[in-house]
Amino acid sequence: MTIATEPKQRPKGLLIANLMAQLAFGLLAMTICLPSMQEWGAIFDAGQAAVQLTFSGFVVTYGSLQLIYGPLSDRIGRKKVMMLGLSVAVAGSLLAALAPDLNSLIWARVLQGAGAAASMVVGRAMVQDLFDGAERTRVMAFVSMAMGLCPPLATILGGQLHVQLGWQANFVVIALLGGLLIVAAWRGLPDHQKPVEVQPHWLRTMGTAYMTLLREPTFLLYVAILAMATATFYAFLGAVPTVMGSYGVGPDGVGFYIMAIPFSYIVGSYLTARLIRSVGNRRMMQFGQGLTLASIVLMLVLALIGLDSPLAFILPLLFLGIGHGLMVPPSLSGTVGLMPALAGSAAAVAGLAQQLTGALGGFAVGLFPQNGAVNLGWLMLFFASCGALAQWFLHRRAPR
């Protein structure tokens, strides 16, 4: 299968900014309402496990629909698919703002996630279209730095909007942002050319692409590393409102503590961008995995010895952010770079695995009491250890 793409070139600054905004949209939509989750149980007279479905429901469709958007963008064009997804996300956001009960809110979040999935998978595929080799990893690192700003800024904004205007305001803001991004995609993003030769039915083409990827062990190991990193972080995101509530931190303060990890993730991503040419992808990933495990173990030890406070919980996880910043960009580069002609499909598989395991992590925290950080620490350590095991197998294989 031959897919014609735009010639690889360094995009202009405005194009990179547009691409970063599109990639960040889904994460903004996912996290802006996290502070409100602390009070949705009381507002809707529901248990914490049911409230967690507003998070995991978004994440499941955010991952699953990438399987469709990725190969579809390979076939009919990146821009069309991205604009379609953004339109669905805007509709889901407006329905969420109007939701009269928790079940309606859960389904609106599901629709919102289904639309937001397009921006993530198509954005990653566009990075593959435009960059090669170590330069692609550097761009992924810069994108990661920008995306690292999303959770803290979104949760701080979301907490303030919740207190000042009500939880519905968060969804109105996301709907407005989605509308602006539709215009930005239409006016500012290049078209990905269609294949020039006659192709089989798109479902057959999609199935062939996925089977090709699933037969490649190196690709699967990269995906497993990304998936476990996402599950670790989403478990944190899903639990932090409740854990912080047990420490006396309200909705308007949660974002200020969440920001510690994404900001340290930006530091790690910056280091990756600066050092990747001299250190190499796999060694950079080793450093990142080591920092990730060490940070979780330190947080868990402090919780087990009875240091129950917001700072004892958050400060050790600064190293988790740095570790993920070192590990995630090379892993992303590995997934889309192994088979460039299948970049959209590869990004979709990676995105699905990340979001499904992320949904598992986000939902699992609702199954255990989160009065303090002990249960969360054990859960995060489990996911991070699975990622370390996948990386051990990857590093036993010859570099591709």
C-alpha positions as a printed Julia matrix, in Angstrom:
400×3 Matrix{Float64}:
   0.0    0.0    0.0
   1.44   3.31  -1.07
   0.2    6.5    0.48
   1.2    9.85  -0.93
   1.97  12.46   1.68
   2.95  16.07   1.82
   6.67  16.52   1.27
   8.6   16.41   4.53
   9.66  19.87   5.53
   9.95  22.01   8.61
   6.51  23.61   9.11
   6.24  27.29   9.92
   5.72  28.39  13.51
   2.01  29.09  13.01
   1.45  25.6   11.65
   3.24  24.02  14.61
   1.15  26.09  17.01
  -2.02  24.97  15.21
  -0.93  21.35  15.39
  -0.11  21.62  19.09
  -3.52  23.15  19.81
  -5.28  20.33  17.96
  -3.29  17.69  19.84
  -3.97  19.38  23.17
  -7.74  19.71  22.66
  -8.63  16.2   23.83
  -6.54  16.48  26.97
  -8.11  19.85  27.77
 -11.6   18.42  27.31
 -10.69  15.44  29.47
  -9.26  17.35  32.44
 -11.06  20.68  32.69
 -13.92  19.12  34.65
 -11.77  17.09  37.08
 -12.27  19.58  39.94
 -16.05  19.33  39.47
 -15.92  15.55  39.96
 -15.25  16.19  43.63
 -18.82  17.53  43.99
 -20.77  15.67  41.28
 -21.57  12.87  43.71
 -23.44  15.3   45.96
 -24.92  17.3   43.08
 -26.35  14.23  41.34
 -26.82  12.06  44.46
 -24.49   9.37  43.09
 -21.59   7.24  44.35
 -17.96   7.84  43.52
 -17.74   4.82  41.2
 -20.6    6.25  39.1
 -18.94   9.67  39.0
 -15.71   8.05  37.77
 -17.64   6.86  34.7
 -17.72  10.46  33.46
 -13.93  10.21  33.22
 -13.48   6.62  32.06
 -16.39   6.88  29.59
 -14.68   9.82  27.9
 -11.36   7.98  27.85
 -12.77   4.77  26.35
 -14.26   6.48  23.3
 -11.31   8.86  23.1
  -9.16   5.78  22.56
 -11.52   3.51  20.64
 -12.49   5.93  17.89
  -8.83   6.5   17.07
  -8.93   3.05  15.44
 -11.37   4.5   12.9
  -9.98   8.01  12.54
  -6.37   6.89  11.97
  -6.77   4.71   8.87
  -9.6    6.93   7.64
  -7.2    9.88   7.68
  -4.66   7.76   5.76
  -7.29   7.21   3.09
  -9.44  10.35   2.72
  -7.26  13.07   4.22
  -6.11  14.35   7.6
  -7.96  17.67   7.64
 -11.42  16.3    6.81
 -11.23  13.71   9.57
  -9.99  16.21  12.12
 -12.8   18.68  11.36
 -15.38  15.89  11.59
 -14.11  14.84  15.01
 -14.04  18.39  16.33
 -17.66  18.88  15.28
 -18.7   15.78  17.24
 -16.74  16.98  20.27
 -18.49  20.36  20.19
 -21.87  18.62  20.12
 -20.91  16.42  23.07
 -19.69  19.43  25.04
 -22.96  21.3   24.55
 -24.98  18.23  25.59
 -22.82  17.9   28.71
 -23.48  21.52  29.65
 -27.23  20.82  29.41
 -27.17  17.44  31.18
 -29.96  17.18  33.8
 -28.61  14.07  35.55
 -25.46  11.99  35.88
 -26.43   9.39  33.26
 -26.96  12.13  30.68
 -23.61  13.66  31.62
 -21.84  10.31  31.25
 -23.25   9.81  27.73
 -22.42  13.37  26.74
 -18.84  12.8   27.9
 -18.74   9.6   25.85
 -19.73  11.59  22.75
 -17.25  14.33  23.61
 -14.43  11.78  23.83
 -15.48  10.17  20.56
 -15.04  13.49  18.78
 -11.85  14.59  20.54
 -10.13  11.36  19.46
  -9.68  12.7   15.92
  -7.41  15.56  16.93
  -5.01  13.29  18.79
  -4.55  10.58  16.19
  -4.55  12.9   13.16
  -2.15  15.31  14.87
   0.34  12.54  15.58
   0.08  11.28  12.0
   0.78  14.81  10.73
   3.99  14.9   12.77
   5.01  11.69  10.99
   4.1   13.27   7.63
   6.31  16.28   8.23
   9.39  15.0   10.1
  11.97  12.21   9.99
  14.18  10.39  12.49
  15.58  12.22  15.49
  13.89  15.41  14.31
  10.52  13.69  14.67
  11.4   12.76  18.26
  12.4   16.37  18.94
   9.07  17.61  17.6
   7.23  15.0   19.67
   9.13  16.32  22.7
   8.08  19.9   21.98
   4.5   18.76  21.47
   4.72  16.89  24.77
   5.92  20.04  26.48
   2.89  21.93  25.2
   0.53  19.13  26.17
   2.11  18.99  29.59
   0.61  22.41  30.25
  -2.92  21.16  29.58
  -3.84  19.31  32.79
  -2.69  22.0   35.24
  -4.05  24.91  33.23
  -7.31  23.1   32.5
  -7.87  22.04  36.12
  -7.02  25.48  37.47
  -9.39  27.09  34.97
 -11.99  24.39  35.56
 -11.87  24.84  39.33
 -12.3   28.59  39.07
 -15.15  28.29  36.56
 -16.82  25.71  38.8
 -16.71  28.03  41.8
 -17.61  31.23  39.96
 -20.09  30.1   37.28
 -20.97  26.47  37.95
 -19.67  23.2   36.53
 -21.57  23.67  33.24
 -19.31  26.58  32.29
 -16.41  24.18  31.72
 -18.26  22.45  28.9
 -19.31  25.74  27.32
 -15.65  26.79  27.19
 -14.65  23.51  25.52
 -17.45  23.89  22.96
 -16.22  27.38  22.08
 -12.62  26.18  21.83
 -13.68  23.3   19.58
 -15.41  25.77  17.25
 -12.26  27.88  17.02
 -10.15  24.8   16.26
 -12.49  23.79  13.43
 -11.77  27.15  11.8
  -8.02  26.79  12.54
  -7.94  23.33  10.95
  -9.86  24.51   7.89
  -7.69  27.57   7.32
  -4.28  26.51   8.61
  -3.61  22.77   8.23
  -2.29  21.13   5.04
  -4.28  18.47   3.26
  -2.96  14.93   3.32
  -3.27  13.65  -0.25
  -5.38  10.66  -1.12
  -3.73   7.51  -2.52
  -3.39   7.83  -6.26
  -4.05   4.18  -7.11
  -7.35   2.31  -6.76
  -7.66   0.81  -3.28
  -9.67  -2.1   -1.85
 -12.67  -1.39   0.34
 -11.61   0.83   3.27
 -12.59  -1.8    5.87
 -10.32  -4.35   4.21
  -7.51  -1.81   3.97
  -7.95  -0.94   7.65
  -7.92  -4.59   8.69
  -4.79  -5.28   6.66
  -3.02  -2.3    8.2
  -3.85  -3.37  11.73
  -2.84  -6.99  11.15
   0.5   -5.81   9.77
   1.12  -3.71  12.87
  -0.02  -6.4   15.3
   2.48  -8.86  13.82
   5.38  -6.53  14.68
   6.63  -7.28  18.25
   8.7   -4.1   18.47
   5.65  -1.99  17.71
   3.6   -3.82  20.34
   6.26  -3.25  22.99
   6.39   0.48  22.25
   2.61   0.56  22.54
   2.69  -1.33  25.85
   5.16   1.18  27.29
   2.94   4.09  26.26
  -0.17   2.36  27.57
   1.26   1.68  31.01
   2.6    5.24  31.3
  -0.87   6.55  30.45
  -2.58   4.21  32.91
  -0.22   5.38  35.65
  -0.93   9.05  34.96
  -4.69   8.63  34.48
  -4.95   6.74  37.76
  -3.35   9.79  39.35
  -5.72  12.16  37.51
  -8.78  10.11  38.41
  -7.89   9.9   42.1
  -6.34  13.29  42.81
  -9.62  15.16  43.43
 -10.64  12.6   46.07
  -7.18  12.26  47.62
  -6.81  16.03  47.82
 -10.31  16.29  49.26
  -9.22  13.98  52.08
  -6.4   16.48  52.78
  -8.87  19.4   52.86
  -8.19  20.77  49.35
 -11.33  21.98  47.51
 -12.2   22.15  43.78
 -10.57  25.56  43.35
  -7.26  24.28  44.74
  -6.89  20.86  43.1
  -5.37  22.23  39.89
  -2.51  23.92  41.7
  -1.35  20.54  42.99
  -1.98  18.69  39.73
   0.25  21.17  37.93
   3.39  19.79  39.6
   3.5   16.64  37.47
   2.75  18.17  34.04
   5.25  20.97  34.64
   7.95  18.44  35.53
   6.86  16.49  32.44
   7.67  19.6   30.42
  11.15  19.63  31.97
  11.65  15.99  30.98
  10.41  16.65  27.46
  12.75  19.63  27.13
  15.67  17.44  28.19
  14.63  14.88  25.59
  14.55  17.51  22.86
  18.03  18.7   23.81
  19.71  15.32  24.4
  18.0   12.87  22.04
  20.65  13.09  19.3
  23.51  12.23  21.66
  21.72   9.82  24.01
  19.43   7.91  21.64
  15.82   6.82  22.01
  16.18   3.65  24.0
  18.67   4.9   26.56
  16.5    7.97  27.09
  13.57   5.67  27.75
  15.61   3.7   30.3
  16.38   6.84  32.28
  12.73   7.81  32.18
  11.48   4.44  33.36
  13.9    4.43  36.28
  12.79   7.87  37.47
   9.14   6.88  37.13
   9.48   3.81  39.36
  11.62   5.64  41.93
   9.11   8.48  42.27
   6.14   6.19  42.88
   8.04   4.1   45.41
   9.05   7.25  47.32
   5.48   8.58  47.35
   4.17   5.23  48.57
   6.78   4.92  51.32
   5.94   8.4   52.64
   2.25   7.49  52.7
   2.9    4.16  54.45
   4.89   5.79  57.25
   2.05   8.21  57.91
   3.12  11.44  56.17
  -0.39  12.33  55.03
  -0.27  15.77  53.44
  -0.65  17.28  49.97
   3.08  18.01  49.66
   4.17  14.53  50.76
   1.86  13.18  48.06
   2.81  15.52  45.23
   6.5   16.33  45.62
   7.85  12.79  44.99
   5.74  12.63  41.82
   7.73  15.49  40.32
  10.18  12.78  39.27
   7.36  10.82  37.64
   6.68  13.81  35.41
  10.35  14.09  34.44
  10.51  10.34  33.84
   7.51  10.38  31.55
   8.97  13.39  29.7
  12.09  11.33  28.97
  10.18   8.17  28.08
   7.03   9.14  26.19
   8.37  11.17  23.2
  10.81   8.45  22.07
   8.07   5.85  22.5
   5.66   7.9   20.39
   8.33   8.34  17.75
   8.91   4.59  17.76
   5.26   3.75  17.18
   4.74   5.99  14.13
   8.25   5.6   12.75
   8.49   1.82  12.36
   6.15   1.74   9.34
   5.76   5.28   7.94
   3.12   4.28   5.37
   0.88   3.17   8.26
   1.5    6.19  10.47
  -2.2    6.96  10.92
  -3.06   3.37  11.79
  -0.06   3.11  14.11
  -1.04   6.29  15.92
  -4.57   4.91  16.24
  -3.47   1.62  17.8
  -1.17   3.43  20.21
  -3.92   5.91  21.07
  -6.46   3.15  21.67
  -4.12   1.23  23.94
  -3.25   4.38  25.88
  -6.83   5.46  26.39
  -8.23   2.02  27.23
  -5.57   1.41  29.85
  -6.02   5.01  30.96
  -9.74   4.37  31.36
  -8.92   1.28  33.39
  -6.61   3.31  35.61
  -9.15   6.1   36.0
 -11.97   3.7   36.82
  -9.93   1.44  39.12
  -9.32   4.25  41.58
 -13.07   4.37  42.21
 -13.02   0.75  43.38
 -10.81   1.46  46.39
 -11.01   4.05  49.17
  -8.84   7.09  48.38
  -8.5    8.57  51.86
  -4.8    9.25  51.51
  -2.33   8.08  48.9
  -1.62   4.45  49.86
  -4.14   2.67  47.6
  -3.36   4.99  44.71
   0.36   4.4   45.2
   0.01   0.63  44.92
  -2.14   0.99  41.8
   0.32   3.36  40.12
   3.23   1.09  41.01
   1.48  -1.87  39.4
   0.97  -0.05  36.09
   4.5    1.41  36.1
   6.02  -2.03  36.78
   4.14  -3.48  33.79
   5.61  -0.71  31.65
   9.11  -1.44  32.94
   8.66  -5.11  32.03
   7.63  -4.19  28.48
  10.67  -1.94  28.19
  12.96  -4.73  29.37
  11.67  -6.92  26.53
  12.06  -4.05  24.05
  15.69  -3.49  24.98
  16.44  -7.17  24.5
  15.45  -6.78  20.85
  17.88  -5.41  18.26
  17.21  -1.71  17.47
  15.08  -1.15  14.36
